[in-house]
Every structure is written in C-alpha cells, then in structure tokens.
C-alpha cells in the first residue's frame, strides 16, 4: 500500500511539473483569473472550488471571453479549432454530456462574433488582446450578450441571468474607441478594478495578423525554452506564435 501511495504521489508531482510548462494550462489559468476578476465587477453567478466555472454563468462568461480573445490574438479559425478540440477532450476524457457540449460550443461561437464586432468597430494589433483595456472591452461585450439572453448559462438551456447584472463600464469603453485611429486624450478612464484615471491617452491600432514567416520565426525564437522561465510578456508573445 505504501509503495502504491508513493507511486501515486510521484505521478501527481510529475503532472504538476508538466502543467507548469503546458501553454494551454498557463493560458487557462489566466482566463480563470480574468473570469473571477470580472465576476466581482459584474456580479454574474459563479460556483466554488473545482466547480467555480462549471455549468453556470461563470462558465458561459469564460468560454465566450476566451474565444473572443483567441480570435483577436490569432484568427477565427484558430479560435474555433482550439475550442472544438477542447470540447472533444471533454467528451472523451471527462464524460461531458451532449448538453454541456452544446452550451460551450454556442458560447464559443458568441465569443468569435464579439471578436468580429471589435475588429469592425476599431482595429487592434493581435498582441493587444492581452491588454487590460482590450480585456475590459471583451468582458463588457460578453456581459451585454449575457444580459440580453444571447448566451446559454446552463446545460438546461437557461439564458436569463439569476439576477440583474452590474452593467458598469459595459459599453462606454468600446463605444469611445469606435472608429479610433492614432492617439488622443480622454477626460478619464475607468479601469477594470473600478478606479478612475484622469488625463488618459488612448491608443488605437490597426489589426495585423502574423504572416507564416513571422509565425515560424517566432516559434524558432522560443523553441526549447521552458515556459516557467519566461516573463509574462514573453509568455504572451510565445502564445501568439504557437496557437
């Protein structure tokens, strides 16, 4: 029994080590942190522990937000491929029900539509998808769709939030950037934590997808490097090359 327990401990430690160098695990932890952050701002339903983002409003937010960000970072096809692969793993490895899969795929598609809206309203560089300002815009649009009943919030098909959401900064940021090019001052900017910044200079960018040559060069740059040894900025750049 002791040998078995020791073997199990070694297996778990090995898994923890692999997780630290797994880009999808790293990115998943970022999205979870963002989900918790915006839940505190907007007040959508969230669970606890391992079920914090499982079959609830936080789950819907996470999937929609993640697909929007991935579509902005790469493109719509890449985001859909990664989302569909995740659902396939859920079916084969975790016993996901058909209703859960349908919920996630629907919300994933809504996220990709949000990315299209953002690109139509104003241009951004792909790597800007990780900036707090852009994440605020994505989150605001997710909440707008959630409040309007456009997201599936439970495998049963429920679309109405359990309570009225806090619509703080849900559309002001995105509307203020509409048609924006170059840099210009604004009277104030409300950050995602609720604080206000005065004398804020807003920057707008054109969307630029990486060419195949740029992507391959970027992959070569990070080939063989351990992800845990990189800074967050380097991790963000690495993800943009590998997804």
C-alpha positions in Angstrom: 0.0 0.0 0.0 2.8 2.4 0.9 4.5 1.7 -2.5 1.2 2.4 -4.3 0.7 5.7 -2.4 4.3 6.7 -3.2 3.8 5.9 -6.9 0.6 8.0 -6.9 2.4 10.9 -5.3 5.2 10.7 -7.9 2.6 10.7 -10.7 0.8 13.7 -9.2 4.1 15.6 -8.9 5.0 14.7 -12.5 1.6 16.1 -13.6 2.2 19.3 -11.7 5.6 19.8 -13.4 4.0 19.2 -16.8 1.2 21.6 -16.1 3.8 24.3 -15.4 5.2 24.0 -18.9 1.9 23.5 -20.7 0.8 26.6 -22.6 -2.8 25.6 -22.6 -2.7 25.2 -18.8 -1.0 28.5 -18.4 -3.5 30.3 -20.6 -6.4 28.5 -18.9 -5.2 29.8 -15.5 -5.1 33.4 -16.9 -8.7 33.1 -18.3 -9.9 31.7 -15.0 -8.3 34.6 -13.1 -10.0 37.0 -15.5 -13.3 35.3 -15.1 -13.1 35.7 -11.3 -12.0 39.3 -11.7 -14.9 40.3 -13.9 -17.4 38.3 -11.8 -16.6 40.6 -8.9 -17.2 43.6 -11.2 -20.4 42.4 -13.0 -21.9 40.0 -10.4 -22.8 37.0 -12.6 -23.3 33.7 -10.9 -20.2 31.7 -10.0 -19.6 28.4 -8.1 -16.9 27.5 -5.6 -13.8 25.3 -5.7 -13.4 23.0 -8.7 -17.0 23.9 -9.8 -16.4 27.7 -9.9 -16.8 27.8 -13.6 -18.8 24.6 -14.3 -22.3 24.7 -15.9 -23.1 28.2 -14.7 -22.9 31.9 -15.7 -19.2 32.0 -15.0 -18.7 29.0 -17.3 -20.6 30.9 -20.1 -18.5 34.0 -19.5 -15.2 32.1 -19.5 -15.9 30.3 -22.8 -17.2 33.5 -24.6 -14.4 35.6 -23.3 -11.7 33.1 -24.2 -12.9 32.6 -27.7 -13.1 36.3 -28.3 -9.6 36.8 -27.0 -8.2 33.9 -29.1 -9.9 35.2 -32.2 -8.3 38.6 -31.7 -5.0 37.1 -30.9 -4.9 34.7 -33.8 -8.0 34.5 -36.0 -11.5 33.0 -36.0 -10.4 29.6 -37.5 -7.7 29.1 -34.9 -10.0 30.0 -32.1 -12.7 27.6 -33.4 -10.1 24.8 -33.8 -8.9 25.2 -30.2 -12.4 25.4 -28.8 -13.6 22.4 -30.7 -10.6 20.4 -29.6 -11.3 21.3 -26.0 -14.8 20.1 -26.3 -13.7 16.8 -27.9 -11.3 16.3 -25.0 -14.2 17.0 -22.6 -16.3 14.3 -24.3 -13.7 11.6 -24.4 -11.7 12.3 -21.2 -14.2 13.8 -18.8 -17.6 12.3 -19.7 -19.1 15.6 -20.8 -22.8 15.4 -21.7 -24.2 16.5 -25.1 -26.0 19.4 -23.4 -22.8 20.7 -21.9 -21.0 20.4 -25.2 -23.8 22.3 -27.0 -23.7 25.0 -24.3 -20.0 25.5 -24.6 -20.0 25.5 -28.4 -22.8 28.0 -28.6 -21.0 30.4 -26.2 -17.7 29.8 -28.1 -19.4 31.0 -31.3 -20.7 34.1 -29.5 -17.2 34.9 -28.4 -16.0 34.7 -32.0 -18.8 37.0 -33.1 -17.7 39.5 -30.4 -14.2 39.5 -31.9 -15.7 40.4 -35.3 -17.5 43.3 -33.7 -14.4 44.6 -32.0 -12.4 44.4 -35.3 -15.2 46.2 -37.2 -15.5 48.9 -34.6 -11.8 49.7 -34.2 -8.5 48.0 -35.1 -6.1 46.4 -32.7 -2.8 44.6 -33.0 -3.2 41.0 -32.3 -0.9 41.1 -29.2 -3.1 43.8 -27.7 -5.7 41.2 -26.9 -3.9 40.7 -23.6 -4.0 44.4 -22.6 -6.3 45.2 -19.7 -8.1 47.8 -21.8 -9.0 45.3 -24.5 -10.0 42.7 -22.0 -12.3 45.2 -20.4 -13.9 45.7 -23.9 -14.3 42.0 -24.4 -15.8 41.5 -20.9 -18.2 44.3 -21.4 -19.5 42.8 -24.7 -19.8 39.4 -23.1 -21.9 40.8 -20.3 -24.1 42.7 -22.8 -24.9 39.4 -24.5 -25.4 37.6 -21.3 -27.9 40.3 -20.1 -29.7 40.2 -23.5 -30.2 36.4 -23.3 -27.8 35.6 -26.1 -25.6 33.2 -24.1 -26.5 29.8 -22.8 -26.0 29.9 -19.0 -26.8 26.3 -18.1 -26.9 22.9 -20.0 -30.7 23.0 -19.5 -30.7 25.9 -22.0 -31.3 28.7 -19.5 -30.4 32.1 -20.9 -31.6 34.5 -18.2 -29.1 35.5 -15.5 -30.2 34.7 -12.0 -30.0 38.3 -11.1 -29.6 41.7 -12.9 -26.0 42.2 -13.8 -24.0 45.2 -12.9 -23.6 47.0 -16.3 -20.6 49.1 -15.0 -18.4 50.1 -17.9 -20.1 47.5 -20.1 -20.3 49.7 -23.3 -18.6 53.0 -22.6 -15.1 51.8 -23.4 -16.0 50.1 -26.6 -18.1 52.9 -27.9 -15.4 55.5 -27.0 -13.0 53.6 -29.2 -15.3 53.2 -32.2 -13.6 54.5 -35.4 -10.5 55.3 -33.4 -7.1 55.7 -35.1 -3.9 57.1 -33.7 -3.7 58.6 -30.1 -5.9 61.1 -28.4 -6.6 62.3 -24.8 -9.8 61.4 -23.0 -11.2 63.1 -19.9 -11.0 59.8 -17.8 -10.9 56.1 -18.0 -12.5 53.7 -15.5 -10.2 50.7 -15.1 -11.5 47.1 -14.6 -10.9 47.5 -10.8 -13.2 50.5 -10.6 -10.6 53.2 -10.2 -10.6 56.2 -12.5 -7.6 57.5 -14.4 -7.5 61.2 -15.4 -5.6 62.6 -18.3 -5.6 59.3 -20.0 -4.1 58.9 -23.5 -6.0 56.4 -25.6 -4.1 54.5 -28.4 -5.8 52.8 -31.3 -4.2 50.3 -33.7 -4.7 48.5 -36.9 -5.2 44.8 -36.7 -2.2 42.9 -38.2 -2.2 39.1 -38.5 1.2 37.3 -38.4 2.5 36.0 -41.7 3.5 32.4 -41.8 7.2 33.5 -42.0 6.7 35.7 -38.8 5.0 32.8 -37.0 7.7 30.3 -37.8 10.4 32.8 -36.8 8.7 33.4 -33.5 8.3 29.6 -32.9 12.0 29.2 -33.5 12.8 32.0 -31.1 11.1 30.1 -28.2 11.9 26.6 -29.3 13.4 24.6 -26.4 12.8 27.3 -23.8 11.0 26.5 -20.6 7.8 28.4 -20.2 8.2 28.9 -16.5 11.5 30.7 -17.1 9.8 33.4 -19.3 8.3 36.7 -18.2 4.5 37.2 -18.7 5.2 39.4 -21.6 7.4 36.7 -23.2 4.7 34.1 -22.5 2.1 36.2 -24.2 4.3 36.6 -27.2 5.1 32.9 -27.3 1.4 32.0 -27.2 0.7 34.3 -30.2 3.3 32.3 -32.2 2.2 28.8 -31.2 -1.6 29.0 -31.4 
